[in-house]
Amino acid sequence: MLHDIKKLPVWAQKLIGDLEHKIGALNGLKEAHALLIDHDREWFTVPNNAENPFRLWRFHHDMPTAVCSLSDKDVLLVGRATKDKKYF
């Protein structure tokens, strides 16, 4: 049953909005975990807790290429092959 949260006090609306955001983030993490585990992958995250963004680079044919940048509070999810399987 849906209720109109706009009738609630502003503090309650904000609290509900924050909780909905956390639930969405947890559901996304749950889906990513299921996908990676199904493909025999371990995973970890690389958070950026600094105020300044930073870039992640890779070398391809001895040429540095920016892969992505992480801004404040961004998190990069990395899936890796399990130790018993080789993907290279």
C-alpha positions in Angstrom: 0.0 0.0 0.0 1.5 3.3 -1.1 1.2 6.4 1.0 1.8 10.1 0.0 5.0 10.9 1.9 4.6 14.6 1.0 2.1 14.8 3.8 4.8 13.9 6.3 7.1 16.4 8.0 10.2 17.4 5.9 12.6 15.5 8.3 10.6 12.3 7.8 10.5 12.8 4.0 14.3 13.2 4.0 14.8 10.1 6.2 12.6 8.0 3.9 14.5 9.4 0.8 17.8 8.5 2.4 16.6 5.0 3.3 15.3 4.4 -0.2 18.7 5.5 -1.6 20.5 3.0 0.7 18.1 0.2 -0.3 18.7 0.9 -4.0 22.5 0.9 -3.4 22.3 -2.4 -1.5 20.1 -4.0 -4.2 22.7 -2.9 -6.9 25.5 -4.4 -4.9 23.5 -7.6 -4.4 22.9 -7.9 -8.2 26.6 -7.2 -8.9 27.7 -9.8 -6.3 25.3 -12.5 -7.8 26.6 -11.7 -11.4 30.3 -11.9 -10.4 29.9 -15.1 -8.3 28.0 -16.8 -11.1 31.0 -16.2 -13.3 33.6 -17.5 -10.8 34.8 -14.0 -9.9 36.0 -12.5 -6.7 35.3 -8.8 -6.2 36.5 -5.8 -4.3 35.9 -2.1 -4.3 38.2 0.9 -4.7 36.6 3.9 -2.8 37.6 7.5 -3.1 37.3 9.2 0.2 39.4 12.2 -0.7 37.9 15.5 -1.8 39.9 15.6 -5.0 39.1 13.3 -7.9 41.7 10.9 -9.3 42.1 9.0 -12.5 42.9 5.3 -13.0 45.3 4.6 -15.9 46.4 1.6 -17.9 49.2 1.1 -20.3 48.3 -0.2 -23.7 51.2 -0.6 -26.2 53.3 1.6 -23.9 50.8 4.4 -24.1 49.0 5.5 -20.9 45.2 5.7 -21.3 42.8 7.0 -18.6 40.3 4.4 -17.8 38.0 6.3 -15.5 38.1 9.0 -12.8 36.7 8.7 -9.3 35.2 11.7 -7.7 34.5 12.3 -4.0 32.6 9.3 -2.5 32.7 7.3 -5.8 33.3 3.6 -5.6 34.7 1.4 -8.3 33.7 -2.3 -8.2 36.4 -4.6 -9.6 35.7 -8.3 -10.5 38.7 -10.6 -10.7 39.2 -14.1 -11.8 39.4 -16.6 -9.0 42.8 -18.0 -8.3 42.0 -21.4 -9.8 41.0 -20.1 -13.2 43.1 -18.1 -15.7 41.5 -15.6 -18.0 44.6 -14.2 -19.7 
